[in-house]
Amino acid sequence: MATNRRGEPGTARGSALPQIIYSHKTLANIEARADFLLVSDPRTATETAELPIEVISLLDRHPLIGRPVEAGLRELLISRGRTGYVALHRFRENDDVVLILARRHQRESGYGQHNER
């Protein structure tokens, strides 16, 4: 089961804003990237690690931002200087949920396997 940004399971049916839910794989990716940054660039690690979370939080007010890709999926670009990240997401309007399915660095190719569970 996926969790929301507070680490809680479930959906936000009936709330004013869609709930953002991160897949377990995405959360693991974020944690691994933060750990890497703490070693490779400790001076900017916190700022760099928090940026994608801040940008993704815009999806609760604007769940359809990002470029459409395939089968209802969208990509949200998260710029950081000359590079940044890309978040793969889907807005499930019936559930009032934005699913963050994967996140990658812009220099990486593809997301690998992703699913909505």
HURA-V947824 format. One record per residue. D_LAST is the distance of its C-alpha to the last C-alpha in whole Angstrom. Layout:
[[D_LAST] [D_LAST]]
//
This chain:
[[6] [6] [10] [12] [15] [17] [15] [14] [11] [12] [13] [16] [17] [21] [21] [24] [21] [17] [15] [13] [10] [10] [7] [8] [10] [11] [13] [14] [16] [17] [19] [20] [22] [23] [25] [26] [28] [29] [31] [32] [33] [33] [35] [32] [29] [28] [29] [27] [24] [24] [25] [21] [20] [23] [22] [19] [20] [22] [19] [19] [23] [22] [19] [20] [22] [21] [22] [21] [20] [18] [16] [16] [15] [17] [18] [20] [23] [23] [27] [29] [32] [33] [29] [26] [22] [20] [16] [14] [13] [12] [14] [13] [17] [16] [14] [16] [13] [13] [9] [10] [9] [12] [15] [18] [22] [24] [26] [23] [22] [19] [16] [15] [12] [9] [6] [4] [0]]
//
